[in-house]
Amino acid sequence: MTFPIGIFDSGVGGLSVLQEIALVLPNENLIYVGDTENIPYGNKSVNEIRLFADRIVQFLLSHHVKIIVVACNTASAAALTWLREKYSEMLFIGIEPAIKPGVKSSENKCIGVLATEHTLNSERYFSLVKRYSSETTLYQDPCLGLVSKIENGKHRDTETQKLLEKVIYPMLEKGVDIFILGCTHYPFVKDIIEKLINNNGIIINPAPAIAEQTQRILKINKINNKEINKNRRVDFFATGNIDTFSRTATNLLNQEIIATKLNLH
Ligand code: DGL
């Protein structure tokens, strides 16, 4: 089935998921939407995020997507269950902080979660914590300002490094040995975090697991593209400034990306 896979996020963060999906599913056509007009989602209300997600889903449906990957922890926390109910015929894949694998791998029983304010205050997150981490201490940080640095192509700046030092060093001092990237933007600063941790901990980026999950669901539903698709299409749309999006995306993915402007009102 050659219909595309739809993927969306508030901005460039979901590209960390897209690049894993592109790797494991080389024959699938992809459509990516970055809702940069409304970024950040991390400080928005549930209703606002649902409205944004709804508009994007309708756009993706008009492009006949066969599955939608909500490549955003914040949108998954606020809208995934709601979207599944509203579009009950559609397949959705969501993303959430990897608490379960994190707890399993932590020797010190002490984990750090980096995610947006919205995610950390969501019911979905509370229920994950309740279910899996009763004997583990959790430290959380919303990394305020980090999403905007990454959006603006400043993921390698000294300022970004400083911001992360303030998050990572106190966690290390408390004995955190597992660092969960609970926002899809954060894999783009994994190198900096790795340096700061200096072999004293492990980083969990859930993007590869989401790509595998997408592959599995396509197969189970027999809607994976079985044909070789050498010239597969990957289309990028942004609701905000397309030059900024294209520049940052090109930089992050190391390949030229030209986004199309999308008006969702
Ligand atoms: N990338 C999004 C996430 O995974 C959030 C970024 C934002 O605050 O918009 O949560």
Boltz pocket constraint, residues with backbone or C-beta under 6 A from the ligand:
constraints:
  - pocket:
      binder: B
      contacts: [[A, 9], [A, 10], [A, 11], [A, 13], [A, 14], [A, 38], [A, 39], [A, 40], [A, 41], [A, 42], [A, 43], [A, 71], [A, 72], [A, 73], [A, 74], [A, 75], [A, 116], [A, 119], [A, 147], [A, 182], [A, 183], [A, 184], [A, 185]]
      max_distance: 6.0
